[in-house]
């Protein structure tokens, strides 16, 4: 009866593996009491299933562990996306957008917060798509701490450079400038390991910025946007991301 009960509960794949002498884990079996019924060949080993980094055994919490790992990898863009959606939904754009006159009158927070608000939902959706695409490309090259600093420096670079070098731009919204900074920084960090790939990305970004500065927005870029593209912000954001990476590399070189 025990053998019949065991045969009903153990899969064909497990029995074939055991009969060929491959390892069988306890986690794969219904109960350790059935081990005596398993047709093992001489020399076949039965071992306990190893635990993963979270301390769970395969099959007992692997799905939860994978979900947690995935959430950890994407928590920066997810948190930023939730923040941007909340700001858009609650109507904070007038109080946070970059406005040159307001900044000159002391509202200095607009230098940074102008990158956190958008013209509308279409504008926001495009920027979020870019955020997740960039994060997917460079999540392995940029840790969370560095990515947050790059975004912060790039946003501040956009605001300060618009104020200093683009007096004709009276107002600005959108995180696309900071995303160019994140893209540039990610490609520079990737350059040592994959120079051709990173170099191609940098050249492509430079071509897009140069084209939009010279000829205006790309075809279809302003469709549904509710305003015009500000390529100067993309240039300033890329400059901020590059400056962060190069300054960090120089500091490490000095301290080595």
C-alpha positions in Angstrom: 0.0 0.0 0.0 2.8 2.4 0.8 4.4 1.8 -2.6 1.1 2.3 -4.4 0.5 5.5 -2.4 4.0 6.7 -3.2 3.6 6.0 -6.9 0.4 8.0 -7.0 2.1 11.1 -5.4 5.5 11.1 -7.0 5.7 12.4 -10.6 7.1 10.4 -13.5 9.9 13.0 -13.9 11.1 12.4 -10.4 11.0 8.6 -10.7 13.0 8.7 -13.9 15.6 11.0 -12.4 16.0 8.8 -9.4 16.2 5.6 -11.4 19.0 7.2 -13.5 21.0 8.0 -10.3 20.5 11.7 -10.3 20.0 13.6 -7.1 16.6 13.9 -5.5 15.7 16.6 -3.1 13.5 16.2 -0.1 11.5 19.2 -1.1 10.5 17.4 -4.3 9.0 14.4 -2.4 5.6 14.3 -0.6 7.2 13.1 2.7 10.5 11.7 3.9 8.7 8.5 5.0 8.3 7.5 1.4 12.1 7.5 0.6 12.4 3.8 1.3 10.0 3.1 -1.7 12.1 5.0 -4.2 13.9 2.7 -6.7 17.4 4.2 -6.3 20.4 2.7 -8.1 23.5 2.0 -6.1 25.4 5.3 -5.6 22.4 7.5 -6.0 22.3 10.3 -3.4 19.4 11.9 -1.7 20.1 15.4 -0.4 18.1 18.1 1.2 17.1 21.1 -1.0 19.3 24.1 -0.6 17.9 27.4 0.6 18.2 30.5 -1.4 19.4 33.9 -0.2 16.1 34.7 1.5 16.2 31.4 3.4 13.3 29.7 1.5 13.4 26.4 -0.2 12.5 25.9 -3.9 8.8 25.4 -4.2 8.0 26.8 -0.8 8.5 30.5 -1.5 10.4 30.8 -4.7 7.7 32.8 -6.4 7.6 35.2 -3.5 11.4 35.6 -3.5 11.4 36.3 -7.2 8.7 38.9 -6.8 10.6 40.6 -4.0 13.8 40.6 -6.0 12.0 42.0 -9.0 10.4 44.7 -6.8 13.8 45.6 -5.3 15.3 46.0 -8.8 12.6 48.3 -10.0 11.6 50.1 -6.8 13.4 53.4 -7.8 11.6 53.9 -11.1 8.3 52.6 -9.5 8.6 55.0 -6.6 9.4 57.9 -8.9 6.5 57.0 -11.2 4.1 57.0 -8.3 5.4 60.3 -7.2 5.1 61.9 -10.6 1.5 60.5 -11.1 0.5 61.8 -7.7 1.8 65.3 -8.5 0.1 65.3 -11.8 -3.2 64.1 -10.4 -3.2 66.6 -7.5 -2.6 69.7 -9.7 0.8 70.8 -8.3 2.1 72.0 -11.7 1.6 75.7 -11.2 3.4 75.7 -7.8 6.3 73.6 -8.9 7.0 74.3 -12.6 10.2 76.1 -13.6 9.4 79.8 -14.2 12.3 82.1 -14.7 10.6 85.2 -13.2 9.5 83.3 -10.1 13.0 81.8 -9.5 14.5 85.3 -9.8 12.1 86.4 -7.2 13.3 83.8 -4.7 11.3 80.7 -5.5 14.4 78.6 -5.8 12.7 75.2 -5.4 11.4 75.6 -9.0 15.0 74.9 -10.2 14.5 71.4 -9.1 10.8 70.7 -9.0 10.2 71.9 -12.6 11.4 68.4 -13.6 8.8 66.7 -11.5 5.6 68.1 -13.1 4.3 67.7 -16.7 2.1 69.4 -19.3 -0.4 66.6 -19.1 -0.9 62.8 -19.0 0.4 62.2 -22.5 3.6 64.1 -21.6 3.9 62.2 -18.3 3.2 58.8 -20.0 6.0 59.4 -22.5 8.5 60.3 -19.8 7.6 57.3 -17.7 8.1 55.0 -20.7 11.5 56.5 -21.1 12.3 56.1 -17.4 11.5 52.4 -17.4 13.3 51.8 -20.7 16.5 53.5 -19.4 16.3 51.7 -16.1 15.9 48.4 -18.0 19.0 49.2 -20.0 21.3 50.3 -17.2 19.9 48.7 -14.0 23.0 46.5 -13.8 25.4 49.4 -14.3 23.9 51.9 -11.9 23.0 51.1 -8.3 20.1 52.7 -6.6 22.2 55.2 -4.7 24.0 56.4 -7.8 20.8 56.6 -9.9 19.1 58.8 -7.3 22.1 61.2 -7.2 22.3 61.3 -11.0 18.6 62.1 -11.3 18.9 64.8 -8.6 22.1 66.3 -10.1 20.5 66.2 -13.6 17.3 67.9 -12.5 19.3 70.6 -10.8 21.6 71.0 -13.8 18.5 71.5 -16.0 17.2 74.3 -13.8 20.4 76.1 -13.2 21.5 76.0 -16.8 18.2 77.2 -18.1 18.5 80.1 -15.7 22.1 80.9 -16.6 22.3 80.1 -20.3 18.8 80.2 -21.7 17.1 83.5 -20.6 14.7 83.2 -23.5 13.1 80.1 -22.0 10.6 81.5 -19.5 9.1 78.2 -18.2 9.7 74.5 -18.4 8.2 71.3 -17.1 9.1 67.6 -17.5 11.6 65.0 -16.3 12.9 64.3 -19.8 16.0 66.4 -19.2 16.9 64.4 -16.1 16.3 61.2 -18.1 18.9 62.3 -20.6 21.2 62.7 -17.7 20.4 59.2 -16.4 20.9 57.8 -19.9 24.2 59.5 -20.5 25.5 58.4 -17.0 24.4 54.8 -17.6 26.1 54.7 -21.0 29.3 56.1 -19.5 29.3 53.6 -16.7 28.7 50.8 -19.2 31.5 52.0 -21.5 34.3 50.0 -19.8 32.5 46.7 -20.1 30.8 47.2 -23.4 32.5 50.1 -25.3 30.8 49.5 -28.6 27.3 49.3 -27.2 27.8 52.2 -24.9 29.5 54.3 -27.6 26.6 53.6 -30.0 24.1 54.8 -27.4 26.1 57.9 -26.6 26.4 58.8 -30.3 22.7 58.2 -30.8 21.8 60.5 -27.9 24.2 63.2 -29.1 22.6 63.0 -32.6 19.1 63.4 -31.2 20.1 66.4 -29.1 22.0 68.0 -31.9 19.1 67.5 -34.4 16.5 68.9 -32.0 18.7 71.9 -31.2 19.2 72.6 -34.9 16.0 71.5 -36.6 13.5 71.3 -33.8 11.4 68.4 -32.5 11.6 65.0 -34.2 8.6 64.0 -36.4 5.6 63.3 -34.2 7.4 64.2 -31.0 5.0 67.0 -30.1 1.8 65.1 -31.0 -0.6 65.3 -28.1 2.1 66.8 -25.9 0.4 70.2 -25.3 3.5 72.2 -25.9 6.9 72.3 -27.6 10.0 70.3 -26.9 12.8 72.1 -25.1 16.0 70.4 -26.4 18.2 72.7 -24.3 16.9 70.9 -21.2 17.9 67.6 -22.7 21.4 68.9 -23.3 21.7 70.4 -19.8 20.4 67.1 -18.2 22.9 65.0 -20.2 25.7 67.4 -19.1 24.6 66.9 -15.4 24.6 63.1 -15.7 28.0 63.1 -17.4 29.5 65.6 -14.9 28.4 63.3 -12.0 30.0 60.2 -13.5 33.2 62.0 -14.4 33.5 63.7 -11.0 32.9 60.4 -9.2 35.6 58.7 -11.4 38.0 61.5 -10.7 37.5 61.3 -7.0 38.1 57.6 -6.9 41.2 58.1 -9.0 42.5 60.6 -6.4 41.8 58.4 -3.4 43.2 55.2 -4.9 
